[in-house]
Amino acid sequence: MANRMIYFTLGLFLLICCYSDRVMAGDPDPLQDFCVADEESNVLVNGFVCKDPMQVSANDFFFRGLGQAGNTDNDVGSNVTMANVKQIPGLNTFGISLVRIDYAQNVGHENAVAIAGLSSQFPGVQTIANSLFAANPPLPDSVLSKALRITQELGYWRPLVPFIASVLDISMSSSYSKD
């Protein structure tokens, strides 16, 4: 019985050793350190062609817009300044972008600001109020009621849609479905 345990342990150890090279094998160095986007290139690829490394400058990694406050004098009370590969060519192939979000004064006497990193080279923006209340064709009441967890017992909310649309300054579709 003791010999079987020793052989089993030894066999398991050898098995782990044989397959550990596959786990540890790899090239930790990327093929290139950076790939600055070359927007002047005529070559068509998925993304941007790399600029000649000898023509790369510090300006390819800099965007002044993230240091400047955005205009928050609007209906939403905020402003988003996007910095993707179009503004910072040095972000090419990293699959990231940056945003500066400026918020109007709420509590206190100064505007608030946030800097965020996004895991997409070209992220999009989805305005929820527009998607819900200004959809064309309009979303059925049953879908909105379920999504917003509003029932007839809590009050009928559909008459509020024109008010919500006017406050958020969104154009509404002309007709609403009743399911």
C-alpha positions as CSV (number, residue, x, y, z in Angstrom):
1,M,0.0,0.0,0.0
2,A,2.8,2.4,0.8
3,N,4.5,1.6,-2.5
4,R,1.3,2.4,-4.4
5,M,1.1,5.8,-2.7
6,I,4.8,6.6,-3.5
7,Y,4.3,5.6,-7.1
8,F,1.1,7.6,-7.3
9,T,2.8,10.7,-5.8
10,L,5.8,10.3,-8.1
11,G,3.6,9.9,-11.2
12,L,1.6,12.9,-10.3
13,F,4.8,15.0,-9.8
14,L,6.1,13.8,-13.1
15,L,2.9,14.6,-14.8
16,I,2.9,18.1,-13.4
17,C,6.5,18.7,-14.4
18,C,5.8,17.5,-18.0
19,Y,2.9,19.9,-18.5
20,S,4.2,22.8,-16.5
21,D,6.3,24.0,-19.5
22,R,3.1,24.7,-21.4
23,V,1.8,26.8,-18.6
24,M,5.1,28.8,-18.1
25,A,5.9,29.0,-21.8
26,G,5.2,32.4,-23.3
27,D,6.8,35.6,-24.4
28,P,6.3,38.3,-21.7
29,D,7.5,41.0,-24.1
30,P,5.0,42.5,-26.5
31,L,6.0,42.4,-30.2
32,Q,6.2,46.2,-30.1
33,D,6.3,48.6,-27.3
34,F,4.0,51.1,-28.9
35,C,2.0,51.7,-32.1
36,V,1.2,55.3,-32.6
37,A,-1.7,55.7,-35.0
38,D,-0.8,57.1,-38.4
39,E,-3.9,58.8,-39.7
40,E,-2.1,60.0,-42.8
41,S,-1.6,56.5,-44.1
42,N,-3.5,55.3,-47.2
43,V,-3.3,51.6,-46.1
44,L,-6.6,50.2,-45.0
45,V,-6.6,48.0,-42.0
46,N,-8.9,47.3,-39.1
47,G,-7.8,50.2,-36.9
48,F,-4.9,52.4,-37.6
49,V,-1.5,51.7,-39.2
50,C,1.5,52.3,-37.0
51,K,3.5,55.5,-37.5
52,D,7.2,55.1,-38.3
53,P,8.9,55.1,-34.8
54,M,11.4,57.7,-36.0
55,Q,8.5,60.1,-36.6
56,V,6.8,59.7,-33.2
57,S,6.8,62.7,-31.0
58,A,5.7,63.6,-27.4
59,N,2.6,65.2,-28.9
60,D,1.4,61.8,-30.0
61,F,0.9,60.9,-26.3
62,F,-0.7,64.2,-25.1
63,F,-4.1,65.8,-25.3
64,R,-4.7,69.3,-23.8
65,G,-8.5,68.8,-23.7
66,L,-8.4,66.7,-20.5
67,G,-7.0,69.6,-18.6
68,Q,-9.7,72.1,-19.7
69,A,-13.1,72.3,-18.0
70,G,-16.1,71.6,-20.3
71,N,-19.2,73.7,-20.6
72,T,-21.8,72.4,-18.1
73,D,-24.4,75.1,-18.9
74,N,-26.8,72.7,-20.6
75,D,-30.0,70.7,-19.7
76,V,-28.0,67.8,-18.3
77,G,-25.6,69.9,-16.2
78,S,-22.6,68.0,-17.3
79,N,-20.1,67.7,-20.2
80,V,-18.0,64.8,-21.4
81,T,-14.6,65.4,-23.1
82,M,-13.5,62.2,-24.9
83,A,-9.9,61.3,-25.5
84,N,-9.5,58.3,-27.7
85,V,-7.0,57.3,-30.4
86,K,-8.2,60.2,-32.6
87,Q,-7.0,62.7,-29.9
88,I,-4.1,60.7,-28.5
89,P,-2.6,58.6,-31.3
90,G,-0.3,56.9,-28.8
91,L,-3.3,55.0,-27.4
92,N,-3.5,53.0,-30.6
93,T,-3.7,49.2,-30.1
94,F,-4.1,49.5,-26.3
95,G,-7.9,49.3,-26.5
96,I,-8.5,52.1,-24.1
97,S,-9.7,55.7,-24.0
98,L,-10.1,58.4,-21.4
99,V,-12.9,60.8,-20.6
100,R,-13.2,63.9,-18.5
101,I,-16.6,64.4,-17.0
102,D,-17.4,67.9,-15.8
103,Y,-20.5,68.3,-13.5
104,A,-22.2,71.6,-12.8
105,Q,-22.4,72.9,-9.2
106,N,-24.7,70.9,-7.1
107,V,-23.7,71.0,-3.5
108,G,-20.9,73.5,-2.8
109,H,-19.5,76.3,-4.8
110,E,-17.3,74.6,-7.4
111,N,-17.9,72.3,-10.4
112,A,-16.9,68.7,-9.9
113,V,-14.7,66.7,-12.3
114,A,-14.0,63.1,-12.9
115,I,-11.4,61.4,-15.1
116,A,-12.3,57.8,-16.2
117,G,-10.5,55.2,-18.2
118,L,-12.7,53.1,-20.5
119,S,-11.8,49.7,-21.9
120,S,-12.6,50.4,-25.5
121,Q,-10.7,52.3,-28.2
122,F,-14.0,53.9,-29.4
123,P,-16.6,53.8,-26.7
124,G,-20.1,54.9,-27.4
125,V,-22.7,56.8,-25.3
126,Q,-26.2,55.7,-24.6
127,T,-28.7,58.2,-23.2
128,I,-31.2,56.2,-21.2
129,A,-34.0,58.7,-21.2
130,N,-33.9,59.0,-25.0
131,S,-33.8,55.2,-25.4
132,L,-36.8,54.7,-23.1
133,F,-39.1,57.6,-23.8
134,A,-38.2,58.7,-27.3
135,A,-37.8,55.3,-29.0
136,N,-39.3,55.1,-32.5
137,P,-41.2,52.9,-32.7
138,P,-42.2,53.4,-29.1
139,L,-41.6,50.7,-26.5
140,P,-44.8,49.0,-25.4
141,D,-46.2,50.0,-22.0
142,S,-45.8,46.4,-20.7
143,V,-42.1,46.5,-21.4
144,L,-41.6,49.9,-19.8
145,S,-43.8,49.0,-16.8
146,K,-41.7,45.8,-16.2
147,A,-38.4,47.6,-16.7
148,L,-39.3,50.5,-14.4
149,R,-41.2,48.2,-12.0
150,I,-44.3,50.4,-12.2
151,T,-47.8,48.9,-12.0
152,Q,-51.3,50.4,-12.4
153,E,-51.6,50.3,-8.6
154,L,-48.7,52.7,-8.3
155,G,-50.3,55.1,-10.7
156,Y,-50.3,55.3,-14.5
157,W,-47.0,56.9,-15.7
158,R,-47.6,57.3,-19.4
159,P,-49.0,60.9,-19.1
160,L,-45.7,61.9,-17.5
161,V,-43.8,61.0,-20.7
162,P,-44.3,64.4,-22.4
163,F,-43.2,66.1,-19.2
164,I,-40.1,64.0,-18.9
165,A,-39.3,64.6,-22.6
166,S,-39.6,68.4,-22.2
167,V,-37.4,68.4,-19.1
168,L,-34.7,66.3,-20.8
169,D,-35.2,68.2,-24.1
170,I,-35.7,65.0,-26.2
171,S,-37.9,64.6,-29.2
172,M,-40.6,62.0,-28.8
173,S,-42.1,59.7,-31.4
174,S,-45.6,60.8,-32.4
175,S,-47.6,57.8,-31.3
176,Y,-47.5,55.5,-28.3
177,S,-48.5,51.9,-28.2
178,K,-50.8,50.5,-25.6
179,D,-49.3,47.0,-25.9
